[in-house]
């Protein structure tokens, strides 16, 4: 079963502020643990939305409307993701619970979503 751990954006990640060296090391160890267990498929961080483009489709059948970032409502934004392949929802939750605070400033939030296969 594929699950994606979506790391939600924060004011700091949208400002391009990187986590501390200590947190980067904790995340590296966490990712190595996922790899060693054979469950990590892919893990990537995303640039802030100041470099993003959003396409919306307000009228069916017509061309999309393009909006350039930055986008202001950080609660709806993603800063990165880890894709894992596990045997159950419970195992995915166990792995997600082991992730260090991905923002490191008390702002971290992870959304766990199953991928359609």
C-alpha positions in Angstrom: 0.0 0.0 0.0 1.4 3.4 -1.0 1.0 6.3 1.4 2.3 9.8 1.1 3.4 11.8 4.1 2.7 15.4 3.1 4.8 17.9 5.0 2.7 21.0 5.3 4.2 24.4 4.6 4.7 27.0 7.3 5.6 30.7 7.4 9.3 29.7 7.7 9.3 27.2 4.8 7.5 29.7 2.6 10.1 32.3 3.5 12.8 29.9 2.3 14.1 29.4 5.9 15.8 26.0 6.1 15.5 23.9 9.2 18.5 23.8 11.7 21.5 21.7 11.0 20.4 19.4 13.9 16.9 18.9 12.4 18.4 18.2 9.0 20.5 15.5 10.6 17.5 14.1 12.4 15.6 14.0 9.1 18.5 12.3 7.4 18.6 9.6 10.0 14.8 9.2 9.7 15.1 8.8 5.9 17.9 6.3 6.3 15.7 4.3 8.6 12.9 4.3 6.0 15.4 3.1 3.4 16.9 0.4 5.6 13.4 -0.9 6.3 12.7 -1.0 2.6 9.6 1.2 2.7 10.8 4.6 1.3 10.0 5.1 -2.4 10.8 8.8 -2.7 11.3 11.8 -0.5 11.6 15.4 -1.7 11.3 18.9 -0.4 9.6 21.6 -2.5 10.6 25.2 -3.2 8.5 27.9 -1.6 5.4 29.0 -3.6 7.2 32.2 -4.6 8.5 30.0 -7.4 5.2 28.2 -8.1 2.4 28.5 -10.7 -1.1 27.4 -9.9 -3.6 26.4 -12.7 -7.3 26.6 -12.0 -10.1 25.4 -14.2 -13.1 27.7 -13.4 -15.0 26.9 -16.7 -15.3 23.3 -17.9 -13.8 22.9 -21.4 -12.0 26.2 -21.4 -8.3 26.9 -20.9 -7.0 27.0 -17.3 -6.3 30.3 -15.6 -2.7 30.6 -14.5 -1.7 32.4 -11.2 1.9 32.9 -10.2 2.9 32.5 -6.5 3.5 33.2 -3.8 0.3 31.9 -2.3 -0.5 33.3 1.1 -2.5 30.7 3.0 0.2 28.4 4.3 -2.3 25.9 5.9 -3.1 24.6 2.4 0.4 24.5 1.0 2.9 21.6 0.9 6.6 21.9 1.7 7.6 18.4 0.8 6.7 14.7 0.8 7.8 11.2 1.6 6.2 8.3 -0.4 6.3 5.0 1.5 5.2 1.5 0.5 3.9 -0.4 3.5 1.6 -3.3 4.3 -1.1 -1.5 6.2 -2.6 1.9 7.2 -1.4 1.1 10.7 2.2 0.7 9.6 2.0 4.0 7.6 0.8 5.7 10.8 3.7 4.1 12.8 6.2 5.5 10.3 4.6 8.9 10.3 4.6 9.1 14.1 8.4 8.6 14.0 9.1 11.6 11.8 10.8 14.5 13.6 8.9 17.8 13.5 9.6 18.6 9.9 9.6 22.4 10.4 11.5 22.4 13.6 9.9 25.6 14.8 6.8 24.1 16.5 5.0 24.6 13.2 5.4 21.1 11.8 2.4 19.3 10.5 2.2 16.0 8.5 -0.8 14.8 6.5 -0.9 11.1 5.8 -2.7 10.1 2.6 -3.2 6.7 0.9 -2.3 6.7 -2.8 -4.8 5.1 -5.3 -3.2 2.1 -7.0 
